[in-house]
């Protein structure tokens, strides 16, 4: 279980995992923006799979921090 409570905004109920997804998405965009000029995508076989794996890893790390 998450330590974050269920948030109700304008009558809509958002589970705690929603905010973890939003935080990890923001970190993903920042990290991807930082990695592109370094040329790491030249060594990656499939950039879309790399981005998906990077997002999954970030989401896992964020969800572990909130638990």
WOSUL-V750991 format. One record per pair of residues at least 6 apart in sequence whose C-alpha atoms are under 7 Angstrom apart, sorted by the first residue. I is the first residue (numbers start at 1). J is the second residue. If there is no record, write none. Layout:
i->[I;I]
j->[J;J]
This chain:
i->[1;2;2;2;3;3;4;5;6;6;6;6;7;7;7;8;20;20;20;21;24;24;24;28;41]
j->[67;16;66;67;66;67;16;16;13;14;15;16;13;14;15;14;59;62;63;59;58;59;62;55;47]
